[in-house]
């Protein structure tokens, strides 16, 4: 019996290198990130009271990849003016509305959408699309899949933003999705 257990132990140890030598992909150069409104929604289960937990229910979540500036001129060169952009790297930026919202004067049902932008020097037209789970913006056709679009002005950041960033700031009638990279910032108003 002792010999059988020894043999089984030796055989199982022989398989350990195979089990631990998985081929995991390298870390992506543009890591994925997530932004919530309200900003602490992901932590709502740590709230001390039911009222605090209810106040922390998510209204919006954005999932996006964060490309780096790396000494490049981003807008006008890397992201060309007059061309569609996925607002990030890799897959198109995804936004989930956990309740019905309005973008401009257009109602948008609760659900999952992707975001794209026609980037210009003075303004961006931001599209919310039903075109889900796509890489980049290559198959995006605004006339076929957009549920809302809004044109917003560009402003300039006083500091350079090295990695593309998204966050939500509270607004009088909802929230603004703030998108910033290099020295460019836009605010997309979302009403709820």
N, C-alpha and C positions, 0 to 999 in steps of 0.2 A: 504494500500500500504506500509505504514511504517513497519507493522508487517511482510510483505513478504520480504522486504529488510533485516530486522533484522534476519529473519529465514535463508535467503540465506547467509548472512554474517557469522552466527554461523555455518552453515553447511560447508562453505568453510574453516573456521578456524579449524574445526574438522579434515579436511583432510590434513592440513599442516604437522603434525608429520609423516604421512605416506609418503608424498612427500619428506621430508628431511631425512628420515631414510633409505637411499639407502645402499646396501651392496657393497661398493667399496672394491676391494682387497687391502691388505696391500702393502706398498712400497716394491718393489723387493729388495732383498739383493745385486743384481748385476744390478745397474741401467743402462738403455740404454743411449748411447751417439752417437754422429755423428761427423765425420770429413770430411772436404771439401778440394779440391784443385781447385782453390786457396783458401786459408784458410778463406778469408772474402767473399766467394761467396754468402753465405746466406744473406749478407747485401748489395748486389749489387744495390738494389732498392733505397738505401740511397745515391748513388753516385751523385755528383753534375753535372757531364757532361755525355753525351752519350758515350764518349770514355772510361771514367772510368767504366760506367755501362757495356759496352761491354767487357772490360778487366776483369771484375769480373764474367763473365759467368762461371758456374761450368763445370769442366772437369771430376772430379771424386768425388763420395761421398761414404763414408763407414758408415754403421750403425752397432753397436755392443753393447754387454752388457759387463760391467766392473766388473769382479770379483775382490775381495780383497785378498791380501796376508795373512793377519791375522796371522802373526808369523809362517806360514807354509813354507816348502821348496816347491817351485812351480814346477820347472822343474827337472825331474828325480823322483819326488815323487807324487805330486798332478797331474801333467801332466807327465805321464810316457814316457821315451825315447822309441822310436820305435813304438809308438802308434799314431793314428790319433787324431787330436784335432780340434775343431770347431773355434778356435781363439776367445775365449771369453766364455761367459756363455749363458745359455738359447738357443734361436734359433742360428743357424749358422750365423756368421758375413756375412753381405751382402754388396756388392760393386756395385755401378752403374757407368758405363762409359758413359758419355754423348757424346762421339765421339769414333771412332775406335782407338784402342791402340795396342801396341805390348808388350808382356811379354816374355822376352828373345827373341827368334827368331820367336815366335808364334803370328800371328795376332789375335786380339780379337775384334769382332764387338761391336759397342755401344750397351749397354743393361745392364741388371740386372743379377748378378751372386752371388753365395755364395763362401766363402773362407774357406779352411781347410788347416791344416799343419800336415805333418809327422815330428814330433819334435825329433831331435837328439841332442846330447851334442854339437857337433861342427857345425852342419848345420840343416836347415829346408828345406823341400820340400813343397812349398806352391802351392795349387791347386785352380784354378778358375773353378767353376762348374755351370752347368745349373740346379742343384738339389736345387730348390727354396723352401722357406717356410717350412723348416724342423727343428725340435727340435734336437739340438745336432749334432752329426756326425754319428749316429748309422746306418742310411740307406745309407750313402755316399759310393759309389763305384767309385773310380777314373776312372777306365777303361770304365765306362758307361756314365759318365756325364761331365768329365773334358774337358774344351776347351783350357786350358793352364796350365802348371806347370813350376816352376822354383825352383832351389836349391840355397839357399843363406846362407852365413856364419853367425854364431852367434858371436856377440860381447858382451862385458860386460859393464854395466853401472857403473859409479863410485858411484852413489847413488842408494839406493833401491827404486824401483817404487812400491808403495803400491797397487794401482789399475791399472789393465791392461789399457794401453793407446795406441791409434792409432793416428797418424797425418801424414800429407804429407809435405815433404820438397822438395823444388825446386831442380832439377838436370839439367845438361847440355842439355839432350835430352828429358826431361819430368819431372817426379817426382819420388821420392822414398816414398813408403808407409812404415812408421817406426812403428814397433810393439815393445812395451816394457812392461815388467812385471818382478817384483822381481829385479834381476840384469842382466836380459837377454834382448838384443836388436837385432832385425833383420831389414834389409832394403830390401824391395822388389822393384826393379827398374821397372818402367812403362814408356814406350816411347810413345810419341804422337807428 
